[in-house]
Amino acid sequence: MKPIRQSSCANKSLLDMTRKRRNDKTNSKLEKIVTEFFEEDCNSRLCPGKNDCITKGKIKTQKRLLQDTMKSLHTKFIKTKNIKLSYTLFCRLRPFWVVTPNIHQRETCLCITHANTELTLASLKRANIIDFSNYQSMLNYLCCDRYNEKCLMRECLNCKRRSICYHEFDNSVLIKYSSWQCIAEDILDTKTKKKRRVRKYKKITLNCAPKDIVMKLEENLDIFLKHEANIVHQYQTIKSLKDNLTEKDAVIHMDFSENYNTKYSSEVQSFHFGGSRTQISLHTVVLYTQGEIKCFATISENLNHNVPVIWAHLKPVMELLPTSIENVYFLSDGPVTQYRNKDMFFFLLCKLNEAYPNICDFTWNYHEAGHGKGAPDGIGGTCKRTADKIVALGTDIASIDDFATELNKYCPGIQIFVITEQEIDFQKKIMEDNRSNIKPFTGTLKVHQVRGSCLSNMLYMKSLSCFCSIFCPHFHLGDIKYPPNEKTKLDIDAVYTDSEDDLQNKMVAQTSTHLISTIDTTMTFKNGDFVLVEYHISNKKYRYAGVCSSDFDEEE
């Protein structure tokens, strides 16, 4: 009997080990799903600061702050992932770098629309006029699902008639109300000794009648819900785009990081408190292709953030795109002084295909105002935090070359490029030479997507991002049309010649032009067929759409 008991114990032990491995494997998969959920930009936002990192078990990671309560996120996880998971296990599987915002940490990147709504709700809650003090609770009360666009746009049949319930109040008792406001002020210029008007944002606190605050909340409620719907749409649409990339697609997510100040390991007082310190501009990019993610940081001593500087920073990234890429989706926040303006629209339509002929279709997508934080901010924080650590260890970072050298050494996962002033001047000249041809677009602040194609001389402006097709009518705001670029047209004599000898003579005479024409002889073309013709000239591709005017076969 003893050997039998030993055998049964061994089998039981083996069974327990198998179950444990199976449970570990299941928990590992579940942990990965929960981690990916928490890292979605709509559920948490990446902290951009160099000190915004957290370390656990010798693993240092950029910190992310929750966008909602754990209870609300747990409910959203169950609805979106269709996975039954207890709230306790959901909290236990939360990544250590995703933390709850601390009230003692000063937030400097708040959205003014959300901030003013929070201040309004807080003042009414303190007066016991409403039952909630934050916008998340208000959205949960007004909407069936606060992450559903139809609910937020008041198109849902179940919740479109819901309204905020106010308790009875005495309108003669004033309550404190705060809001952020943009105020014009006259200041005295110390250099010119003349007055000039500037605009400043200030937090204004007033004593108001409760009815006035209630009316203000109701007036701004539709604007707030539209703002929230735009946020949800942009995050969900772009996430779907990233999840369904093909080998021909690339997403370029970019943002400017806060400038880095050069430092010495030890400094004299005159340098530390004087104006001798040099600033370095950082432009960070995350490139998404099918099955691969790459990180870039381009640095420059030019501190401008205008369109020529942006394209100078983007040039190294664009040149490293795989040759299979034909569709490029740019993604950024939407400041009108940087990414969203008439200069950028002109460059996209008239110069992008000329500089990068492999690109057939492109879109530029903008986040909702105040909600443009994402993966590129983590790159900037990593670079500046690493540089400061190097300085603390005794190495001087006194110039842009020192900055690039040290980052290349200690940040192998980030490709570093130095942008020269000559490249920026080259991009500036392109814009200056075409300044008279640039057209503005009425309603630029409403644009959240710009779509274009190398086969069209028109930009399609949309109020929200949509990727179903370039000519789709969804969210259409208007168009910008430019005349065809005459410089990119081929001379008919360079394409059609009387004989092969004539073609060779022309190519010898024009040594700078190289012409290649490829025709698939297995295909037949009939009168009226649409064709796309591609010519290679001076290492550039030119594509033209045409219609066959007669039948074509191999002998012809």
Disulfide bonds with the S-S distance in Angstrom:
none
